[in-house]
Amino acid sequence: MMQMTVAEFQKKIEETYYARDSARGLARTFQWFVEEVGELARGLRDGDQERLRGEFADVLAWLATLASLAGVDLESAALSKYGAGCPKCGGAPCSCKERAGRRS
């Protein structure tokens, strides 16, 4: 199985789709992303593992596209916020008291 970093994945998605996604614009691309999240939600409800794999991949690809359109290095952003564990308590696992299902 091929492995790549988040940065390499984001670059591959840019090479494949950036021109089309850029022409569509950030707002309409975000709408596509939300649609994919909805498909993931249905997949989670149904529990079909093969479908879930595809839906998780789609959501990650659309997230990478949005990050590129917004000028955000997704790997750097994730590492700077979550690289040491929970951004609030610094723990891994997090020891924060849960607030209404939210992270930070």
N, C-alpha and C positions, 0 to 999 in steps of 0.2 A: 504494500500500500504506500502510495506517495505521501510524504509529509512536507509541510511548509509552515513557515511562521505566519502570524496574522498579517504582518507587513507584506510578505510575499503574496499571500492570498489577496489582499487589497490591491496590490499592483496587478495581479492577474485579472481581477475583475475590472480594473481600470482599462487594461489593454483590450479586454473583450467588449466592454459595454460603455465606456466613458463618453464616446461621441454621441451615442443615442441618448444616454441618460442626461447628459449636459443639455442637449437640444430640448429634451422634455422639461427640464428645469427641476429645481429642488422641491417645490411644492407638489407637483404632479408625481415626482419620483417617490416622495414621502407617502402619497396615497397608495402607490403600488406596494410599498413596504408594509403599510397597515393592512392591506388586503392579504399579503402573505402571512402576517401575524395571525389574522383570522383563520387562514387555512391551517396554520400550526395549531391553533386552539381546537379546531375540529378534529385534527389528527390526534391530539392529546386525549380528547374525549373518546375517540373511537379505539385508540390503543394499538393500531396497526403499526408495528415497528418499522417496516419498510417504508410506509408512507411518512412516518415521523422523521426518518433519516432524510428523506427528500425535502420535507418542509423545514426542518432545521437548517439544511443547506441553503434553501431559498432565502430564509430570513437572514442568515449570515451574509449571503451575497448582497442582498438589498441594503443591509446595514453598512456593509463596506462601501457600496455605491454612494449612499448618503454621506458617509464620512468624507469620501473623496470630493464630492460636490461641495461640501462645506469647508474643504481645506483642512480636514482633521486627519492626522495620522492615528488610525484606530489603535494600533498596537501600543504606541507611545502614550496615548490617552489612557488606555486601560491599565498599563503598567504604572503610570504615575499616580493613578487613583487607587488601584487595588493590588499593586505589586507586593506590598508589605502585609496584606490582609485587609481587615476592615478599616476603612478610612477614618472611622470615628474612634474605635477603641484600640486599633492596631492588632487585634487578635485574629488568630486563625486556628480554631474557629472563632467567629465573632462572639463576644460576650455581652454585647449591648442588649438592653431590654428592647424587645420588638415593639415598634410603634405602627399599628394599623397595617401590617404587612409590607412596610416600606424598608428599603435599605437606607441610603443616605441622600 
